[in-house]
Amino acid sequence: MNVENPTTSTFFKPRVALQAELRWRIFSRLCWITVSATGFVEGQRREKAVEASADRLPAARRARGSLGLASLGHHLRVRGLELESWILIGLELWIQTQLESSSGLRPRGNQALKFCRSFLDNMIAQIAFGLLAGFIGYAYVAIKPPCSRICGSKGGPQVTSARVRLDDGRHLAYKERGVAKEIAKHKIIIAHAYADSKDFNFQISQEVLKELHICILTFDRAGYGESDPNPGRSVKSEAFDIQELADKLQIGPKFYVMGLSIGAYAVYGCLKYIPHRLSGATLVVPLTNFWWPCFPAKLSRDALNGLLFQQLWTYRVAHYAPWWMNQSWLPSLNSLVGKPDPFSRSDLEILEQLAGKAPTPGQGMETQQGLHESLHRDLMVAFGKWDFDPTDISNPFPEGEGDVNMWVGHEDKVFPLELARYLSGKIPWIRYHEVADAGHLLIYDETNCEAIFRALVWTSLGM
């Protein structure tokens, strides 16, 4: 039997030299794995290394082996990561030992085999550590919020609107319409919808506003338009932003609030935290957080499953993994912009009408300070975990001195109608209005818009 000279085998190099070589190969492979984990580099196949290692075995051994080394390399391949030659060297030694044992010979190289196994175990641990480190590095880069372009700062957008400075140093941009606030009988502060601003088009005439003695105050919610971002934005902070805006503009101890779509969470915050400051409140096509405890699990689950794929993903990411909202590859509500899918027939008709009108000054600047501080934070607050749900709110007008109205469209495809109906049934002091042949954009219909404003000040007019 031919016996190979140990001094000519690759494995029997001086131990120090072998350790240095293996450590260098481990380090180079970990670098490769870390880069590959981020998606920037694909693994390079190394068939030549496998074939070369197989060729080092004598022909007799290859014939007696149940599986060739090249075949082993093929079957143990993990997503493009080939077995390196130093792994195959360990396999060579193992096969050599097994063959000698089966031939009745005393196995040689037991000490070397233990050394090889120890090194392979260490190699696996280091690869696992490298994978973990690479994933952590990738995750850190992925979830780190992008920098904002603050209005009025160096390199940021210019300030073109009236603003008030809040006690925490932030600024809120606002806009007045209707009767001057100094002489108006009814001051209404409106929280705009998702991806909107204080400059959205109201479909109510100046004549009606004068008739009802209404002053409308719209403002850019934190991070939108020209209002400074608020990293700690919450349902509660939005309510206190409204209260402080009212105080800075000196509109009096009481005022009305109106919230549109996702902006309705600011009104829920007002009803919860500052009810003593309210004369009345209106929720127009308000958001429904599918994870409010007041909803039965099956009702919420069915409502979620009835949404479009982009809506479903966006709401779930906002709730379960809000730090991941800045991922552009995730399906999002932005991908629905300009598409008819999320809108009803009546909504599409309204959009067609609005497209023929000239935009008001300031429109188009909703997200100029960055998507994360405007859209992403809005969704994170709206569909995150609240400190309360609407059924925890006490009636803010127990003596009937004001009203809380909820307006929804029968054809609304953005927020499920079933949840709004259920919620209104659980809160008896809400006046529920369901508009037939109307969708999510019902306030952009002139008739509906006027009815909404009249209902808000109805009680104070003695009607």
C-alpha positions, 0 to 999 in steps of 0.5 A: 500500500502506498503511504503518503509522506506526511511532510509533503501533505498540505495539512502537515505544514508547521502549526504556526504557518497553518494557523496564520493562513487559516486566520487570514482566510477566516478574516477575508471570508468574514469581510466577504460575508459582511459585505454580501449581507448588505446586498452590495456584493455577490458571492464568487464561486470557487469551483477551482479550489474544490477541484484542486483539493480533490486532485490532491487525494491519491486516485485509490482514495478517491475511488474508495470514497463514497462521495468525492470532495468536489461533490461535497463542495457542491452539496454543502454550498450555502447560497453561493458561499463555497467551501474553502480549500482549508475546510476541504483539507480538514475533510481530506484528513477525516477521509484519510483517517476513516480509510486507514481505520477501515483497512485495519491500519492504526490511524495516523494524525489523531492529534492533527485531526483534533486540531483541525476539528477545534479550528473548524469549530472556532471558524464556525463561531467566528462566521456566526459572529461575523454574520451577526455583526454584519446584520447589526451594521446593516440594520443600524444603517437601515433604521437610522432616520434620514436627516431633516431639512429644517425650514429656516436653517442653513441649506433648508427651505425658506420660511414664507408663512406666518409662524408661532414659536412654541415653548419648546422652541419649535415653530408652527406655521398657520393660515387664517381664513374667513372672518378675522379672528378678532371679531369671529364668533367661532374659531375652528382649528383644523388638523389636516390629513396625511400628506397635506398641509395648511394650504389645502383647498376648502370647498366652502365659500367666503359668504358662508363663513361670514354668515356663520361668523367663522374664522378658520385656522389651519396649521402645518402639523409637526414636520409638515410644510413649514412647521418644525419636526417633533421627534417626540410626536404623539397623540398627546403632543399634537393636542398640546400643539393645538392648545398652544397655537390657540394661546399664542394667537389669543383666540380665547379660552375655547375653540372648535377642532376638526380633524381630517382623516389621519389628522383626526388623531389630533382631535382625539388627543384634544378630547382626551387631554384638553376637553375643557378648552373645546366648544365642539369637535368634528372627525371627518373620515377619521382614521381607525387604529386597527389595534385599539383594544375596543375593537373585537379581534375578528372585526379588526382582522377582517378589516385589515384583510380587506385593505389593499396590499400597500395599505396593509403593509404600511399599517402593519410596519407602522405598528410593529416595526416603526423604525423600519418606515424609512425603507423605500423598498417596502410597499407604502401608501406613496405607491398609491399616489395617482392610482385609482385603487384606494378611491371610490367612484365619487372620490375619482370624480372629485379628483378630476374636478380638483385637477382642473383648478389652480393649486393654492400657494404653498401646495406641493411643499408638504414634505419639503423637510423630509418624508420621515418627519412628515409622512412616516412619523404621522403613520407611526403615531396614528397606527402605533400604540396609544395611551388610550382608545376612544372609548376611554374618553369621557363625554366632553359636553355632559350638559349638551353645551357642545357636540362631537360629530363624526362624518364618514362616506358610505363608499370610503375605501381608505378606512373600513366603514365597519370600524367607524360604525362599531366605534360610534355605537360604543360612544353614544355621545358622538353624532354619527353621519354616514353620507351616501354616495360619498367616499374618503374625499367627501369634504371636498364636495361643496355641499358636504363641506358646508353641512360639516361646518354648519353641524359643528357650530349648530349648538351654539347657534341655538339650532 
